[in-house]
Amino acid sequence: MIVPFLDLQAQYRSLKPELDAAVGHVLATSTYVLGPSVRAFEESFAAFCGTRHCVGVASGTAALELLLRAYGIGQGDEVITVANSFFASAEAISLVGATPVLVDCRADDALIDVDAVEAAVTARTKAIIPVHLYGQCADMDGLRATAARHRLVLIEDACQAHGAGYKGARAGSLADAAAFSFYPGKNLGAYGEAGAITTNDGAIAERVRMLREHGMPRKYEHALVGRNDRMDGIQGAVLGVKLPHLDGWNAQRRAHARRYRNSLADSAGVTLLTEHPDREHGYHLFVIRVPERDRVRAALAEHGINAGVHYPIPIHLQAAYADRGWKRGDFPEAEAQANDVLSLPMFPELTDAQIDAVVTALRAAL
Ligand SMILES: *Cc1c(COP(=O)(O)O)cnc(C)c1O
């Protein structure tokens, strides 16, 4: 049995008439950049997250960068994020001229270690960017306490956490502001590049609105030096069709995760990450830890099963940051996880038979 890591075609097939009509409408009305489809999606996504504002932008990376700029963070400022994330979590900090300060993750849930954040705060620290990695929210109570104690801006990197929950509230509404990516493979995926910010702060939303479009409050008036980071009309239309299905898709992901977890609970050699009962996991990825990860991954591939690795090189060991002086051993838990994490196939349309095939092949490979 072939089990892909992810299947973007299944979702398109299930919504084809609505998606084709929505995209066709953008083409027929020539509303290619921003426009009514983006405006409508912004309103629905703000309501979905439980925030007053949402601003659609060009990508998740742009969302993080524009938020940092909107908060006035730049040269000479330090921003704390976690060593085991997609590179963009730190890259956005560098893009505004600020200094990324990395901390380690926790062994049990792979999420940012709040005690390490507290220890990393200096007089130059301006913000913390926790990552809701794999779709589970970070320890936001702990992070909010640290942010309040040191008067820091708290920005969620919610790029993997569309629809995830924390004590009854949604990702995107848990901090001063949040950044989302709608890259096609995310839980809510566009058909190209797209992202958004959410916040309850009207002034920050307005600044991001200006910054995404050359610092323009009104056409051809430039109050700030901004960027060209607008969302396409086609992406707004696609996202608007998909959003009402997100909770259902996430429920399917959680059911798949339950099946994986039940089947793997007693497998010697497999370590499952902690799923916190007070956080609704979005299961963007289903990640386990296994010794000899690369050999196990290759054995799965021989059975037609595609597993992934998120991420094989922690941020502090990336060549792009060679000048920062970070070295092996600086963040031991992030390094250990880079060596043993394995992402099993996970998407809403995955079948029980496919999950069982993955489990059987995995057991045989251990
Ligand atoms: C995908 C992702 C991003 C970047 O989003 P893009 O839309 O690809 O720019 C940032 N942070 C995390 C954790 C991500 O998974």
PDBQT file of the ligand as one rigid body, heavy atoms in Angstrom, charges set to zero:
ROOT
HETATM    1  C1  LIG A 401       5.467  27.476   7.513  1.00  0.00    +0.000 C 
HETATM    2  C2  LIG A 401       6.082  28.141   8.685  1.00  0.00    +0.000 A 
HETATM    3  C3  LIG A 401       6.530  29.473   8.643  1.00  0.00    +0.000 A 
HETATM    4  C4  LIG A 401       6.650  30.279   7.389  1.00  0.00    +0.000 C 
HETATM    5  O1  LIG A 401       5.505  30.382   6.622  1.00  0.00    +0.000 OA
HETATM    6  P1  LIG A 401       5.648  30.691   5.040  1.00  0.00    +0.000 P 
HETATM    7  O2  LIG A 401       4.229  30.931   4.622  1.00  0.00    +0.000 OA
HETATM    8  O3  LIG A 401       6.243  29.474   4.399  1.00  0.00    +0.000 OA
HETATM    9  O4  LIG A 401       6.486  31.891   4.878  1.00  0.00    +0.000 OA
HETATM   10  C5  LIG A 401       6.979  30.044   9.826  1.00  0.00    +0.000 A 
HETATM   11  N1  LIG A 401       7.019  29.350  10.970  1.00  0.00    +0.000 NA
HETATM   12  C6  LIG A 401       6.639  28.055  11.039  1.00  0.00    +0.000 A 
HETATM   13  C7  LIG A 401       6.692  27.347  12.358  1.00  0.00    +0.000 C 
HETATM   14  C8  LIG A 401       6.172  27.401   9.894  1.00  0.00    +0.000 A 
HETATM   15  O5  LIG A 401       5.811  26.106   9.978  1.00  0.00    +0.000 OA
ENDROOT
TORSDOF 0
